[in-house]
Amino acid sequence: MMHEVGDRGQLISVLRRLTEDGGSKNFVILSTGEYYVQFLSCCGSATLYGEAVSERFASLSAKQQAQIRRLGWRPPTRGKYPNFYHYFPVIDDRDRGAIADKVLTTFEVYRRCSDQPLAVELILDGERVIEPTG
């Protein structure tokens, strides 16, 4: 099954599934071309761990890297964190909405057109639920 996320509401719904469905190993990868943002969480958690692709894995200018840091993503490290990363507290859909806004703005920095849907791969407790498009 192919799936895309085209708007903020759909993204909030996918993020909700990370903490309300599945089990201990839930994750989602949102992508377009070489750019991606991914999240890891588990059912019942009040935290999402997120990563935004760094210059190690995609073509990013110094300006884009600075813009991503200004959005609140922590810079990559040499060891544990090869991508930009952030731990997001998530209690309700207001929190998920703020995360969705950050994701959509991050993809704007990656120069994604706002009308271009994001491919989404959702895996809940090891079972692929939504596969990437294209």
C-alpha positions in Angstrom: 0.0 0.0 0.0 1.4 3.4 -1.0 0.7 6.4 1.1 1.5 10.1 1.3 1.0 12.8 3.8 -0.2 16.0 2.2 -1.3 18.2 5.1 -0.8 19.0 8.7 -3.9 17.1 9.9 -2.7 13.9 8.3 0.8 14.4 9.8 -0.8 14.8 13.3 -2.7 11.6 12.8 0.5 9.7 11.9 2.3 11.1 14.9 -0.6 10.1 17.2 -0.2 6.5 16.1 3.4 6.4 17.3 2.3 6.9 20.9 -1.2 5.3 20.8 -0.8 2.2 18.7 1.7 -0.5 18.2 4.2 -1.5 20.9 7.7 -0.7 22.0 9.3 0.0 18.6 7.2 2.4 16.6 8.7 4.7 14.0 7.8 6.8 11.0 10.0 8.1 8.2 8.7 11.1 6.2 10.7 11.8 3.0 11.0 13.5 -0.3 14.0 12.8 -2.5 17.1 12.6 -0.4 15.6 14.5 2.6 13.8 12.9 5.5 12.6 13.5 9.0 12.0 10.4 11.2 10.5 9.7 14.6 10.8 6.9 17.1 8.5 6.3 20.1 6.5 3.6 21.8 2.9 3.1 22.7 2.1 5.0 25.9 5.1 7.3 25.7 5.0 11.0 26.3 8.1 11.6 24.2 9.0 11.4 20.5 12.6 11.2 19.5 13.0 12.9 16.1 15.8 13.2 13.6 16.2 15.5 10.5 18.7 14.5 7.9 22.1 16.2 8.2 24.7 17.1 5.7 26.3 13.7 6.2 23.5 12.0 4.2 22.0 14.8 2.1 23.1 18.0 0.2 22.7 20.8 2.7 24.3 24.3 2.5 25.7 26.0 5.6 22.7 28.3 5.4 20.2 25.4 5.5 22.1 23.8 8.4 21.9 27.1 10.3 18.1 27.4 9.6 17.5 23.9 10.8 19.3 24.6 14.1 17.3 27.8 14.5 14.1 25.6 14.3 15.3 23.9 17.5 16.9 20.8 16.0 20.1 20.0 17.9 23.2 19.7 15.7 24.6 16.3 14.8 27.5 14.8 16.8 30.4 12.6 15.8 29.0 9.6 17.6 25.5 8.9 18.8 23.6 11.5 16.7 24.6 11.6 13.0 21.5 13.7 12.1 20.0 16.8 13.6 17.8 15.6 16.5 15.3 16.6 19.1 13.3 15.0 22.0 9.7 16.3 21.8 7.3 16.1 24.7 3.9 15.0 23.5 0.8 14.8 25.5 -2.0 15.8 23.1 -2.8 17.0 19.6 -1.7 20.5 20.4 1.8 19.1 21.0 1.6 17.0 17.9 0.5 20.0 15.9 3.6 21.9 17.0 5.7 19.0 16.0 3.9 18.8 12.6 4.6 22.5 12.1 8.3 22.0 12.8 8.4 19.1 10.4 6.7 21.0 7.6 9.0 24.0 8.2 12.0 21.7 8.2 11.0 20.4 4.8 10.6 24.0 3.6 14.3 24.5 4.5 15.0 21.4 2.5 13.2 23.3 -0.4 10.2 21.0 -0.7 7.3 22.7 -2.4 4.4 23.1 0.0 2.0 21.2 -2.4 4.4 18.2 -2.8 3.2 15.4 -0.5 5.6 13.6 1.8 6.1 9.9 1.4 5.5 8.2 4.7 6.6 4.8 6.1 5.0 3.9 9.4 6.1 0.9 11.3 4.3 -0.1 14.5 6.1 -2.7 16.7 8.0 -4.0 13.7 5.0 -4.3 11.4 5.0 -2.0 8.3 1.7 -0.2 8.3 2.2 2.5 5.6 4.9 2.1 2.9 6.7 4.9 1.0 5.4 6.2 -2.3 7.2 6.1 -5.6 
